[in-house]
Amino acid sequence: MQTQELVVIGGGLVGAAIAYGAARAGAPVTLLDQGDVAHRASRGNFGLVWVQSKGDKVPRYARWSRDALTCWPALAKELLELTGVDVALHQPGGFWIGFSEAEMEARQVMLERINSSVGGIPYEMLDHAALKARLPAIGPAVAGGSYCPLDGHANPLMLLHALHAGLKARGARVVSSVDVTQITHQQSGAGFEIKSKDGKSWRAPRVVLAAGLGNNELAPQVGLHAPVLPNRGQVLITERLKPFLPYPTNKARQTNEGSVQLGYSVEDVGLDDGTTVSAVEWIAKRAVTTFPVLSSVRLVRAWGALRVLTPDGLPIYQESASCPGAFVATSHSGVSLAAAHAQVIGPWVAGLGAAPDAFEVFAGERFLDPNRSFSNAH
């Protein structure tokens, strides 16, 4: 039996960032990580640090994403100094690439709506010639694109490694191979008892559910509603190339090692995280249409991973009203929001920082409203 001030359930990018932020703020933290048996979305993340297009019709999410990106350089610097791990953050701006005038027009309307409602999310619309001046490798089928100077990319696997190393450096305890099945609220005021499948248990006055798809089963046990669904994304990796893509795009990004990451598919296939010939062919053809230089490049790797999506694609952040001290946190933007999760959510759930303003929009009960419909397209 372990008694801790804060237990975070889930050792992926969301849980690790929140746990790191809580430990950084001074809280004793135990992170319970399910390990390699988990459907770990962090393994398949495309690595974008991205704000353009985030929060259309939900200004609070656009502002949350914008603020997270401004915090990212400080997090990357801190993790490098603390752990020696370089997360390869690069924020030169990023490009969305469109293939028709209709796509371009719809994109401009959306970006203007977001920027006018929130502010501080600048963008440029570029026709083919203007885009080719910035990205010389684009192909003739590209109609144009949008550019946001705040965007960038990082290495998701190195970020996860740095957060876990940072947790240990700050005195937190990371426990691997823990499959949490039960959380009991102690009505006597003793907090929570967390039990794993193999009979181990932990007690703490505060607990954070950051278990990805596992939040479906765990959240109702502490009076929270967190409906999440799996959505598969397949990604391709090329051999290492000489630098030709100085900016990340929504179709491809060149890593600091030289390989090019191509993505991604959007598939509702349940818990199947495998790869398929049809998706690999589709991703490859689209990549070659976007950047013809890739037509003669060898693919060296392909993988599938499961995104964790709510019915509207937005995060859930909430403290339980019936079981105070229990929180849920789920988001498919584990890389983009990592700095905000560490700097804002971590101290909040540890009781060492203020609750973020206007976060009611992210409460899980929004999905219980029979008069609302949702789409998790992103």
C-alpha positions as CSV (number, residue, x, y, z in Angstrom):
1,M,0.0,0.0,0.0
2,Q,1.4,3.4,-1.0
3,T,0.1,6.7,0.3
4,Q,0.8,9.6,-2.1
5,E,-0.5,13.1,-2.5
6,L,-1.3,12.7,-6.2
7,V,-1.7,9.6,-8.3
8,V,-1.9,10.0,-12.1
9,I,-3.3,7.0,-14.0
10,G,-1.9,6.8,-17.5
11,G,1.8,7.3,-18.5
12,G,1.3,8.5,-22.1
13,L,1.9,12.1,-23.2
14,V,-1.1,13.5,-21.5
15,G,-0.6,11.8,-18.2
16,A,3.1,12.2,-18.1
17,A,2.9,15.9,-18.9
18,I,0.3,16.5,-16.2
19,A,2.3,14.4,-13.6
20,Y,5.5,16.3,-14.5
21,G,3.8,19.6,-14.0
22,A,2.4,18.5,-10.6
23,A,5.8,17.3,-9.5
24,R,7.4,20.5,-10.8
25,A,5.0,22.5,-8.7
26,G,6.1,20.5,-5.6
27,A,3.5,17.8,-5.2
28,P,4.5,14.2,-4.3
29,V,3.4,12.3,-7.4
30,T,3.0,8.6,-8.4
31,L,2.5,7.9,-12.1
32,L,0.8,4.5,-12.9
33,D,1.8,3.5,-16.4
34,Q,0.1,0.5,-18.1
35,G,3.2,0.0,-20.2
36,D,3.6,-1.6,-23.6
37,V,0.3,-3.5,-23.4
38,A,-1.5,-0.2,-23.6
39,H,-3.0,1.2,-26.8
40,R,-0.6,4.0,-26.5
41,A,-1.5,6.9,-28.8
42,S,1.8,8.5,-28.0
43,R,3.6,6.0,-30.1
44,G,1.8,7.0,-33.3
45,N,1.6,10.8,-32.8
46,F,2.4,12.7,-35.9
47,G,4.4,15.2,-33.8
48,L,2.9,18.5,-34.9
49,V,2.9,21.4,-32.5
50,W,-0.1,23.0,-34.1
51,V,-2.8,25.7,-33.6
52,Q,-4.1,26.7,-37.0
53,S,-7.6,25.2,-37.4
54,K,-7.9,24.3,-33.7
55,G,-11.0,25.5,-32.0
56,D,-13.3,26.4,-34.9
57,K,-16.6,27.3,-33.3
58,V,-15.1,26.8,-29.8
59,P,-13.0,29.9,-29.0
60,R,-11.8,28.6,-25.7
61,Y,-10.1,25.6,-27.3
62,A,-8.4,27.9,-29.9
63,R,-7.1,30.1,-27.0
64,W,-6.0,27.1,-25.1
65,S,-4.1,25.7,-28.1
66,R,-2.5,29.1,-28.8
67,D,-1.3,29.6,-25.3
68,A,0.1,26.0,-25.2
69,L,2.3,26.8,-28.2
70,T,3.7,29.9,-26.6
71,C,4.7,27.9,-23.6
72,W,6.4,25.1,-25.6
73,P,9.9,26.7,-25.9
74,A,10.3,27.0,-22.2
75,L,9.2,23.4,-21.6
76,A,11.7,22.1,-24.2
77,K,14.5,24.1,-22.7
78,E,13.7,23.0,-19.2
79,L,13.5,19.3,-20.1
80,L,16.8,19.5,-22.0
81,E,18.6,21.1,-19.0
82,L,17.0,18.7,-16.5
83,T,17.3,15.4,-18.4
84,G,19.7,16.0,-21.3
85,V,16.9,14.8,-23.7
86,D,16.4,17.0,-26.8
87,V,12.7,16.8,-27.8
88,A,13.6,18.3,-31.2
89,L,11.2,21.2,-31.0
90,H,11.2,23.4,-34.1
91,Q,8.7,26.2,-34.5
92,P,9.3,27.9,-37.8
93,G,5.6,28.0,-38.6
94,G,3.6,25.4,-40.4
95,F,1.7,24.9,-43.7
96,W,-1.7,23.3,-44.4
97,I,-1.8,22.2,-48.1
98,G,-4.9,22.3,-50.2
99,F,-5.7,20.7,-53.6
100,S,-8.6,22.8,-54.8
101,E,-9.9,26.4,-54.8
102,A,-12.9,25.2,-52.9
103,E,-10.7,23.8,-50.2
104,M,-8.7,27.0,-50.1
105,E,-11.9,29.2,-49.8
106,A,-13.3,27.1,-47.0
107,R,-9.9,27.2,-45.2
108,Q,-9.7,30.9,-45.3
109,V,-13.3,31.3,-44.0
110,M,-12.5,29.0,-41.1
111,L,-9.1,30.6,-40.2
112,E,-10.6,34.1,-40.3
113,R,-13.5,33.0,-38.0
114,I,-11.0,31.6,-35.5
115,N,-8.7,34.6,-35.5
116,S,-11.5,37.1,-35.3
117,S,-13.0,35.3,-32.3
118,V,-9.8,34.7,-30.4
119,G,-7.1,36.9,-31.8
120,G,-3.4,36.2,-31.7
121,I,-3.5,33.3,-34.2
122,P,-2.1,34.9,-37.4
123,Y,-2.3,33.2,-40.8
124,E,-1.5,33.8,-44.4
125,M,-3.3,32.3,-47.4
126,L,-0.9,31.5,-50.3
127,D,-1.7,30.5,-53.9
128,H,0.4,28.0,-55.7
129,A,3.2,30.4,-56.7
130,A,3.5,32.0,-53.3
131,L,3.5,28.5,-51.6
132,K,6.1,27.2,-54.0
133,A,8.4,30.1,-53.1
134,R,8.3,28.9,-49.5
135,L,8.1,25.1,-50.2
136,P,10.0,24.6,-53.6
137,A,9.3,20.9,-53.6
138,I,5.5,21.1,-53.9
139,G,3.9,19.5,-56.9
140,P,1.8,21.1,-59.7
141,A,-1.4,19.5,-58.3
142,V,-1.2,21.7,-55.2
143,A,-3.6,24.6,-55.3
144,G,-2.0,26.5,-52.4
145,G,-2.1,26.5,-48.7
146,S,-2.3,28.4,-45.4
147,Y,0.6,29.3,-43.1
148,C,0.6,30.0,-39.3
149,P,3.9,31.3,-37.8
150,L,3.1,29.8,-34.4
151,D,3.1,26.2,-35.6
152,G,6.0,23.6,-35.5
153,H,6.8,20.1,-34.6
154,A,8.7,17.9,-32.1
155,N,9.7,14.3,-31.6
156,P,6.8,12.6,-29.7
157,L,8.9,9.6,-28.5
158,M,11.7,11.8,-27.2
159,L,9.1,14.1,-25.5
160,L,7.6,11.0,-23.7
161,H,11.1,9.9,-22.7
162,A,12.0,13.4,-21.4
163,L,8.8,13.7,-19.4
164,H,9.4,10.3,-17.7
165,A,13.0,11.2,-17.1
166,G,12.0,14.6,-15.8
167,L,9.5,13.0,-13.4
168,K,12.1,10.8,-11.8
169,A,14.5,13.8,-11.6
170,R,11.9,15.7,-9.7
171,G,11.4,12.9,-7.2
172,A,8.2,11.4,-8.6
173,R,7.6,7.7,-8.7
174,V,6.9,6.0,-12.0
175,V,5.3,2.5,-11.7
176,S,5.2,0.5,-14.9
177,S,2.9,-2.4,-15.9
178,V,0.0,-1.3,-13.8
179,D,-3.5,-2.0,-15.2
180,V,-5.9,0.0,-13.0
181,T,-9.3,-1.6,-12.8
182,Q,-11.0,0.0,-9.8
183,I,-11.1,3.4,-8.0
184,T,-13.0,3.8,-4.8
185,H,-13.8,7.2,-3.2
186,Q,-13.3,6.9,0.6
187,Q,-16.3,8.8,2.0
188,S,-14.5,9.3,5.3
189,G,-12.3,11.9,3.7
190,A,-9.4,9.5,3.2
191,G,-9.3,10.2,-0.5
192,F,-9.2,7.4,-3.0
193,E,-8.1,3.8,-3.2
194,I,-6.8,2.7,-6.6
195,K,-6.5,-1.0,-7.3
196,S,-4.8,-2.7,-10.2
197,K,-5.7,-6.0,-11.9
198,D,-2.9,-7.9,-10.1
199,G,-4.2,-6.8,-6.6
200,K,-1.8,-4.0,-5.9
201,S,-3.3,-0.7,-4.4
202,W,-2.5,2.9,-3.8
203,R,-4.1,5.6,-1.7
204,A,-4.1,9.3,-2.4
205,P,-6.3,12.4,-1.7
206,R,-6.1,13.3,-5.4
207,V,-6.2,11.2,-8.5
208,V,-6.1,12.1,-12.2
209,L,-7.6,9.8,-14.9
210,A,-5.4,10.2,-17.9
211,A,-5.7,6.7,-19.1
212,G,-6.8,7.3,-22.7
213,L,-9.3,4.8,-23.8
214,G,-9.3,3.4,-20.3
215,N,-11.1,6.5,-19.1
216,N,-14.3,5.0,-20.5
217,E,-14.4,2.5,-17.7
218,L,-12.7,4.4,-14.9
219,A,-14.4,7.8,-15.1
220,P,-17.9,6.6,-14.0
221,Q,-16.4,5.1,-10.8
222,V,-15.7,8.6,-9.5
223,G,-18.7,10.4,-10.9
224,L,-17.3,11.6,-14.2
225,H,-18.4,11.2,-17.8
226,A,-15.6,10.7,-20.3
227,P,-16.8,9.0,-23.5
228,V,-13.8,8.3,-25.7
229,L,-13.5,6.3,-28.9
230,P,-10.6,4.9,-30.8
231,N,-9.7,6.2,-34.2
232,R,-6.8,4.6,-36.1
233,G,-4.2,6.6,-37.9
234,Q,-1.5,5.0,-40.1
235,V,1.8,6.7,-40.6
236,L,4.7,6.1,-43.0
237,I,8.4,6.8,-42.6
238,T,10.9,7.2,-45.4
239,E,14.6,6.7,-45.5
240,R,16.8,9.6,-44.4
241,L,17.0,12.4,-47.0
242,K,18.9,15.6,-47.5
243,P,16.9,18.5,-46.0
244,F,14.3,19.7,-48.5
245,L,11.3,20.4,-46.3
246,P,12.1,23.3,-43.9
247,Y,8.6,23.6,-42.5
248,P,6.2,21.0,-41.1
249,T,3.0,20.5,-43.1
250,N,-0.3,18.6,-42.4
251,K,0.7,16.0,-45.1
252,A,4.4,15.4,-44.3
253,R,7.2,16.6,-42.0
254,Q,10.9,16.0,-42.2
255,T,12.4,15.1,-38.9
256,N,15.8,16.4,-37.6
257,E,17.3,13.0,-38.5
258,G,16.3,13.5,-42.1
259,S,13.5,10.9,-42.4
260,V,10.1,12.1,-43.7
261,Q,7.0,11.2,-41.7
262,L,3.9,10.9,-44.0
263,G,0.4,10.7,-42.7
264,Y,-2.2,10.2,-41.8
265,S,-5.3,8.1,-42.2
266,V,-8.5,8.5,-40.2
267,E,-10.2,5.1,-39.6
268,D,-13.0,3.9,-37.4
269,V,-11.9,0.3,-36.9
270,G,-12.3,-0.3,-33.2
271,L,-9.2,-1.4,-31.3
272,D,-7.3,-2.6,-34.4
273,D,-4.0,-0.7,-34.5
274,G,-2.6,-2.6,-37.5
275,T,-1.6,-1.4,-40.9
276,T,-3.4,-2.0,-44.2
277,V,-2.2,-2.0,-47.8
278,S,-5.0,0.3,-48.9
279,A,-4.1,3.0,-46.4
280,V,-0.4,2.8,-47.0
281,E,-1.0,3.2,-50.7
282,W,-3.4,6.1,-50.2
283,I,-0.9,8.0,-47.9
284,A,2.0,7.3,-50.2
285,K,0.1,8.5,-53.3
286,R,-1.0,11.7,-51.6
287,A,2.5,12.4,-50.4
288,V,3.9,12.0,-53.9
289,T,1.2,14.3,-55.3
290,T,2.2,16.8,-52.7
291,F,5.9,16.4,-53.0
292,P,6.9,14.6,-56.2
293,V,10.5,14.3,-55.1
294,L,9.3,11.5,-52.8
295,S,8.4,9.3,-55.8
296,S,11.8,7.6,-55.8
297,V,12.3,7.4,-52.0
298,R,12.2,4.2,-50.1
299,L,9.7,3.6,-47.3
300,V,11.3,2.0,-44.3
301,R,8.5,1.8,-41.8
302,A,4.8,1.9,-41.4
303,W,2.6,1.7,-38.3
304,G,-0.9,2.2,-37.0
305,A,-1.9,3.8,-33.7
306,L,-5.2,4.6,-32.0
307,R,-6.1,8.2,-31.4
308,V,-8.3,8.9,-28.3
309,L,-11.2,11.0,-29.5
310,T,-14.3,12.4,-27.8
311,P,-17.5,12.7,-29.8
312,D,-16.6,16.3,-30.7
313,G,-12.8,15.9,-30.9
314,L,-12.3,18.4,-28.0
315,P,-10.6,17.6,-24.7
316,I,-12.3,16.7,-21.4
317,Y,-10.9,18.4,-18.3
318,Q,-13.0,18.2,-15.2
319,E,-13.0,17.7,-11.4
320,S,-15.7,15.4,-10.1
321,A,-18.5,17.1,-8.2
322,S,-19.5,14.0,-6.3
323,C,-15.9,12.8,-5.6
324,P,-13.8,16.0,-5.1
325,G,-10.1,15.4,-5.8
326,A,-10.8,13.2,-8.8
327,F,-10.0,14.7,-12.2
328,V,-10.3,13.5,-15.7
329,A,-8.0,14.7,-18.6
330,T,-8.2,13.4,-22.1
331,S,-7.1,15.0,-25.3
332,H,-5.9,13.8,-28.7
333,S,-3.5,16.7,-28.9
334,G,-0.9,15.3,-26.5
335,V,2.0,16.9,-28.3
336,S,0.5,20.3,-29.1
337,L,-0.9,20.8,-25.6
338,A,2.0,19.2,-23.6
339,A,3.3,22.5,-22.3
340,A,-0.1,23.7,-21.1
341,H,-0.8,20.3,-19.5
342,A,2.5,20.6,-17.6
343,Q,2.3,24.3,-16.7
344,V,-1.4,24.7,-16.0
345,I,-3.2,21.4,-15.6
346,G,-0.5,19.8,-13.4
347,P,-0.5,22.4,-10.7
348,W,-4.3,22.7,-10.8
349,V,-5.0,19.0,-10.2
350,A,-2.3,18.9,-7.5
351,G,-4.1,21.7,-5.6
352,L,-1.2,24.0,-6.1
353,G,-2.5,26.2,-8.9
354,A,-5.8,27.9,-9.9
355,A,-8.4,26.2,-12.0
356,P,-8.1,27.4,-15.6
357,D,-10.8,30.0,-16.5
358,A,-13.8,29.1,-18.6
359,F,-13.0,25.4,-18.5
360,E,-16.7,24.5,-18.1
361,V,-16.8,24.1,-21.9
362,F,-14.6,21.0,-21.5
363,A,-16.9,19.2,-19.0
364,G,-17.9,15.7,-20.0
365,E,-21.6,16.3,-19.3
366,R,-21.8,18.2,-22.6
367,F,-22.3,14.8,-24.3
368,L,-25.4,14.1,-22.2
369,D,-27.3,17.0,-23.8
370,P,-29.9,15.4,-26.1
371,N,-30.3,18.6,-28.0
372,R,-26.7,18.7,-29.2
373,S,-25.0,16.7,-32.0
374,F,-21.3,16.2,-32.3
375,S,-18.6,15.4,-34.9
376,N,-15.0,14.6,-34.0
377,A,-13.6,15.5,-37.4
378,H,-10.3,17.2,-36.9
